[in-house]
Amino acid sequence: MKQNSKSAAKDDLARLIARVGSSRDMEAFERIFRAYAPQVRAFMLQRVRDPQLSEELMQETMVTVWRKAAQFDPSRGTPSAWIFTIARNLRIDNYRRSRRPDFDPNDPAFVPEPEPAADHALETRDEETRLHAAMTGLPSEQRDLLKLAFFEDVSHSEIADRLGLPLGTVKSRIRLAFSKLRAALGDRP
C-alpha cells in the first residue's frame, strides 16, 4: 500500500509540473513549492552551510522549476530527481562563480603596453630599414640561413638536414653572415 501512495504522489507531482509548464497554473506551483522548498533549502544548507545562501539557492531553484516546467519529461526520471538536479546544478554554478576571481582592470596582464615615444618609434623604424638593407646585401645562401635560423626558428642541425649541408658549414655561414651584418650596421663585435 505504501508503494502505491508513493507512486500516486509521484504521478500527482508530475501532473502539477505539467500544469505549471502548460498553463502557468499558480495553484499547482504553490503546491510544488510547499512540498519541495523546505527539502531543497535543507539540501542546500547541508552543502553550503550558509542559511542566507541556502535560502537564495532554494528560491533560484524554485524559480527555475517555474520557468522550465514545460521541459520536464516524466519518462526520463522522477519529479523530485528533476527538481534536485536543478538544485544541484545551481549550487555547482554558484560555487564556480564564487571561486572565479574578480576582473581587475589594473592587472598588468590586461593593461596594454604603452605606445613607444615618437623618437623611439622613429629609431626602431630606421634600424629596421638599415637591417633590411644589410640583409639584402648578404649572399643569398647566408640570407636564407639567417631567415631559417632566426625568423622560422629552425635549429642548425635541422637546417643542415634540410639543405643537405654539413652542420659545420651551416654554423660558419651564419657566423660569417653576422660578421657582415655587424660591419654593415656599424656595430662593434
Secondary structure, 3 states (H helix, E strand, C coil): CHHHHHHHHHHHHHHHHHHHHHHCCHHHHHHHHHHHHHHHHHHHHHHHCCHHHHHHHHHHHHHHHHHHHHHCCCCCCCHHHHHHHHHHHHHHHHHHHHHCCCCCCCCCCCCCCCCCCHHHHHHHHHHHHHHHHHHHCCCHHHHHHHHHHHHCCCCHHHHHHHHCCCHHHHHHHHHHHHHHHHHHHCCCC
